[in-house]
């Protein structure tokens, strides 16, 4: 069996999308499957996506010899579906999320023709991909249900969540200060819910809480978020630039509570955020909003608290967590760590994927 993993981006892009592909690729190789990795963006331009088949012959020459091709989202899969008859390989579509709905959340604004065009393009290309690939990987049960509603047989799907390296992300002996510390780590796109978290923090203005935001990069959007967060929270906030994973573990380990404040949208409802797996692997209590499958995991395994996706609800939930004894919070964290080891470790996920591949 010879396998190829394909990212639609260039090799310079570091994102949760590429992280998932690379972790699966490395895990597959470690388990004895001959695999290669291709950054399609290094060969052909990303935009406009609808024209990618025009340049695809440059890629086609490199992919003919593979038995299975793992395609990261419809952006990578679409041109392979167009040239389907010229490929002998089984095509595996890794959805990661519902891309067309995410596009709707991001770009469809009144009067924005480009946004409407991009949305229409996404809907069309994703539909071609869903019906053109042989198998589909999904990160959550709600995402699988969307696929089944499209007429895809369940036997052609595999639930393969976003995972975590439990050897790297492990509980630390980080010192907790006297102030109750709430920490968010990640990016600052609209679906991350930073607006929601700031609104909740304003409602808790008099509370003795230290707010910590981690992950800023040197780009205009992040500079703007820094200014806005600082002006909102003043001396009650720490703003931390992007750091390596060792330092990230230390920073997160010194917090009392790690938070995922996502707003409700059809796009977030089918997601499985990578940071959830990383948070619980660190053995910390978490707060998540009731918008996706993370809320079900938190309730079932009692590894944190679940909030309504509103500013008032989030403020009340954080205040409830602050009222917990720290030992209770640590016990939530220990239960979360067990969940990470049992369900979300990349070793478990890659073992599952290999069994699926060998059974094809």
N, C-alpha and C positions, 0 to 999 in steps of 0.2 A: 504494500500500500504506500503510495506516494501522495503527499498532501501539500497544498499551498494555502497560506493565509494571505488575504489581500486587504490592505487599508486604502481608502480613497484619498487619504491625505499624502503629503510629502513626508519624508523622513525627519524633517525638522520639527514637526508638530508633536508636542507633549500634551496629551489630553487623556481623560478617563476612557474615551473611545479607543485610542491606541493602546492604553494600558491593558484593557481587557483582552484585546487581540494578542498582544505580546505575552501576557500571562498564559493564555490558552496555548499559544504556539510553543512556548518553552515547556509547559507541562506535557504536551503531546510528545515532544522530542524526548523528554526525560523518560517517557513510558515506551520508548522503542519504535515510535512511528517516524518514518523519514518525512521531514517537513521543511519547507522553505517559507520565507516571508517576502512579500512584494508591496512596496509603497507605490501605488499607481500614480499618485500625484507627482512622483519624480519623473514620470514618463509622459503624462498628458495633463493638461490644465484641468482644474476642478470645475471652472465655470465657462460657459453654461453647461450644466449637467446633462441637459437633454441632447447635446451634441457630442457627448463623450464617445458614442459608437463610431463617429467619423474618424477619430484618432486611434480607435481601438486596435487596428491591425498591428500597431507597434507593440501592444501588449500581447496580442494573440500568439505571436511567435514564441513568447516566453512561457506560455501556460499549457501548451498542447500535451505535454508529457505527464500531467498530473491525473491521479485517479479521483481525488476529492479536492474541491476548492471551497475554502471557507471565506465568505464574503462579508465584510463589515458594513452593514446597513445597505439600503437600496442604492445609495450613491455608488457603491462599489459593484453591487450585483446587477444593476440595470444593463450595462453594456454586455455583460456575460450572457444575460438572458436574450439579448438581441442576436448574439452570435451562437446561440445554444446548439444549433445543428452542426456547428463546426468544432464542437468540443466533445470529447468522450467522457469528461469528468462528471461526477455527481456534484451538483451545486448546493451548498449549504449557506443559507441566508441567516446571518446573525443580526437580529433586529435591534437589540440594545434598548430600543424604545419605539414609540410610534412617531416616526420622523415627520410625517405630514401634519400631525396634530401639534407637534412641537413648533413646526414652521408657522402654524396658525397662531400660536401663542406669542411668537416672536415678532412676526413681520406683517400680519394682516392688520392694517390700520386704515381708517376712513381716508379716502383720497390718495392712498399710496398704491399706484398701479403696479409698481415693481413688486410690492409685497403680495398683491393679488396674483400676479404672474408666478412668483416663486411658490406660492401655495398650490396653485393649479398644477404646476410642474411636479411638485412633490407628490400630490395625490395620484397623478397619472403614473409616474415612475414607480412609486411604491406598489401600485396595483399590478403593473407589469411584473415586478419582482416577486410578489406574493404568488402569482400564478405561474411564473417561469422557473422558479427554483424547486429542487427536489425535496429539500428539508428546510425547516425553519427553527432557529434557536430563539427562545424567549427568556427574558429576565424575570418575569413575574407571571402569576396565574391570571390576573386580569388581562395581560397582554396576550396570553394564549387564548383566552376567551374571545378577544377581538379577532384573532386569526380564524378560530373555528366559525365565527359568524361570517367570515369571508368565504367559507366553504372548504377550508383546508382541513383534511382529516387529522385527527389527533395523533395518529400513528406517524404522521410526517412532522411532528413537532417534538422538541425537547426543551424542558425547563432547565435552564443553565444560568444560574444567578450571577450577579457581579460578586466577586469574592475578595478575599484579603489574605495576605501572607501572614499567618498567625505566628510565625517565628520572628518576623520583623515587628509587627504590631502586637505587642504583648504588654501586660500590666507593668508599670514602672513604680519606683518608690519615690515619685515626685512629691515634694513638700507642698502641702496645701496651706495657704495663708489664712489669716483670721477672717478675711472677707469672703463671702460666698461668691464663687467665680463661675460664670456662665460663658461657655466658649463655643464659637462657631469657627469651623475651618473649611475652606473650600473656595469656590469661585463665586462670582457676584452677578450671574445672569438673572434674568427676571424670574425664572422658575425656582431659584434658590430661596426666595422669600425674605430677602434682607429688609425690604420695606415693612413686611409684617413684623419682623423681629424688632425693628426700630420703633414701630408704633407701640409694641408691647413694652419695650424698655421705657418709653416716655410715660406710660401708665404706672410704671414702678419707679418713678423719679425719686421718691424719697427713700426707697429701700437701699440698704447698705449692700449693694451688689456691684461686683467688678465685672464689666463686660469685656470680652476679649474676642477680637476678629483676626483670623490668621489666613494669609494666602494672597496678599496684595502683590501685584506685579507692576513693572514699570510701563504702564500704558494709560492713555487718557481716561478710559472708563474707570479704572481702578483709582486713579488720582482723584477723580470726582467723588467716588464712593468714600474715600478717606476723608475728604473735606466734609462731606455730608454727615458721616458718622460722628466725626469729631465735634462738629457744631451741635449735633443733637445730644450727645452724651457727655461732652466736656471732659472733666477730670475723672469720670467714672469708667473710662474705656482705655484699653490697650490695643493698639493697632500694630500688627506684626506682619512684616513682609513674608513672602514665600521662603520657606526654609527646607533644608534636607530632611529626610524622613526620621533620622535619629533625633534631631532637634524638635521636629513636630511631635514625636512621641513624648518628649520631655514636657513640652508646653501643654499638650492635651492632658497628660498625666497629672499635672498640677491643678487642673480645674475640678470643680465639684460636679459640674453638669455639662454634658455635650449636647448640642441642639441642632435639630433639622427642622427649620421653620417653613417648610414648603407650602405654598398656596394651593388651593384646589383648582385643577383644570383637567380636562380629559387627557392631556399629555402627561401631567404628573401622576395621574391615577394609575397608569400602567408602568410606571418607572420602578426601578430598584436601585436607589442611590448607592454608589460605591462607598461613600463616607459612612453609611450606616454600618456596614460590615467592619470598617476600620474603627469606628467609635466603640462598638461592643467588644471587638477584639482587645482593646486596651483595658477592658474591665471597668469601664466608667458607666454610671447611670446616664440614660439618654432621655431627651424629650423629643418626640416626633409629633407632627400634626396628622390628623386622621384623614389623609388624602390618598395613601397608597398602602401597599402590603406591609410596609414597615410597622404600621400601627397594629396589625394583627400579630406580628411577631412579638412586639413589646407587651401586648396584653397577654398572649399565651404563655410567654416565658418570664413575665414579670421582671423585665430588665430595665424598666424606666417608667415614664408617664406619657400618656397620650393626650394631646390637646386638640380642641376644635381649631380649624384653620382661620381663626380670627384674632385680632389684636387683644381683645378682652379675654378670650379663652386662653391665649398663650401667656398673657400676664398672670392670670389666675393659676395656671399650671406651674409656671416658674415659682410663683410664691408658695404653692403647695410643696414643691420640691425643696425650697429653702427651709420650710418648716419641718422637713424630715430630719431625723437623727442621722448624722454622717455615717454611722454604722449601717443603717438601713440603706443608704445610698450605695455603700460599698457592697452590700449583699446583692443589690440590683446589678451592680457591675460584675460581680462574680457569675451571676446567672447569665448575663450577656456574653461573658467570655466563653462559657460552656456552649452557648448557642453558636458563637462564631466558630468554635472548633468542630462542632458536629455538622453544621450546615454550610457555612460560608468560607471555609478554608479552601484555598486554591487546590490543595491536594485532593480534597473530597470532590470538588467540581471537575477537575481534570480526570480523575478516575471514572467519574460518571460519563464524561464525554468519550473517553476511550472505549468504554463498554458499548456505547451507542454506535460509534464508528465501526467497531469490529462486527456488530450485529447487522450492519447495512446489507 
